[in-house]
Amino acid sequence: MPRIWSQALRAGGLKVDMSVIFFLRHVRATVAVIQNSSEPPPMSTTEIFIHPDREPPKFRPFKAWSHMQRLIADKEDTEQVFHIIEALNGRALVSNLEHFISTPAGRDLLARKEYLPPLLDDHSWIRDLPEGTVGRAYVDFMEREGLTAQGLVDESEKFRTAGSDYQDDLLWFGNRLRDTHDLYHVLSGYGRDALGEACLLGFSYSQNPGRGVIFIAFMGARQLAKTLPKEARVMECLWEGKRNGRLASQIVQQDILSLLREPLEEARQRLNIQKPVAYLNALRVCAKAGIAAEEINPNAAPAGGEQAAA
């Protein structure tokens, strides 16, 4: 994979830092270790339906790099995330779905095929939940940030190709990962600032591995490390997110409506979601340097003083 990346990017006249090549090699090795050392999932009688006309995923580094440049230029351009993931993830979605249905909870959820956006966007019943619940924290977050679950659906629809909307189990599972993204924010404690988004992608990668996800996270953190104070220890924040995601129970396997009714801190404890200590410290460092969370931007001018290494 790294050789393909370097050859493709250089052929296209694009300069790529060798740290990216080394990082991609590390990702490939990590995925191989996970696949080779993990116990095989329990046998399941549930069969995954993948539409016979769905084309096998392809590895497209040119496409991924182009969309990455657009995402770096504007972190709010969520559509680019879907393009990058599609270009790099390969068979990851299928593998993650296979793992999902290896558990009774996953099989039950697949059988029900619940569609979450209208349920999550109906804040009336969620607002009636007790204060301190996951649901109340979720609607507070969504309303404060001006977000809706349907909004993320609309963003994802912009990039869909003719062959990516087959009504099969793979589409349902991919939609479920998309529709729970903002709930991951609430449960993990990572905000919507650029650093929080990068850390959350590290968390999400460990929950549901995919090269596209961790590549976005790494590139975002790498850009931020050039602009934020060295004391923010940006890359440490990313690795913490990746570690916290690995330690936590799989959020995508939870009954979301039941989860919304749980007290937030009890849910975090049950799911073994660790406090994002490094990230919160980075926010304090930035605030001390006069950089508010909403001002954390990979394209900002470097902060005063010594900077973190890229």
Secondary structure as GFF3:
##gff-version 3
##sequence-region A 1 310
A	DSSP	alpha_helix	2	11	.	.	.	ID=ss1
A	DSSP	alpha_helix	18	37	.	.	.	ID=ss2
A	DSSP	alpha_helix	61	73	.	.	.	ID=ss3
A	DSSP	alpha_helix	79	88	.	.	.	ID=ss4
A	DSSP	alpha_helix	92	100	.	.	.	ID=ss5
A	DSSP	alpha_helix	104	112	.	.	.	ID=ss6
A	DSSP	alpha_helix	117	121	.	.	.	ID=ss7
A	DSSP	alpha_helix	123	127	.	.	.	ID=ss8
A	DSSP	alpha_helix	134	145	.	.	.	ID=ss9
A	DSSP	alpha_helix	149	159	.	.	.	ID=ss10
A	DSSP	alpha_helix	169	179	.	.	.	ID=ss11
A	DSSP	alpha_helix	181	188	.	.	.	ID=ss12
A	DSSP	alpha_helix	194	207	.	.	.	ID=ss13
A	DSSP	alpha_helix	211	227	.	.	.	ID=ss14
A	DSSP	three_ten_helix	230	232	.	.	.	ID=ss15
A	DSSP	alpha_helix	234	247	.	.	.	ID=ss16
A	DSSP	three_ten_helix	251	253	.	.	.	ID=ss17
A	DSSP	alpha_helix	256	260	.	.	.	ID=ss18
A	DSSP	alpha_helix	264	270	.	.	.	ID=ss19
A	DSSP	alpha_helix	277	288	.	.	.	ID=ss20
A	DSSP	three_ten_helix	293	295	.	.	.	ID=ss21
###
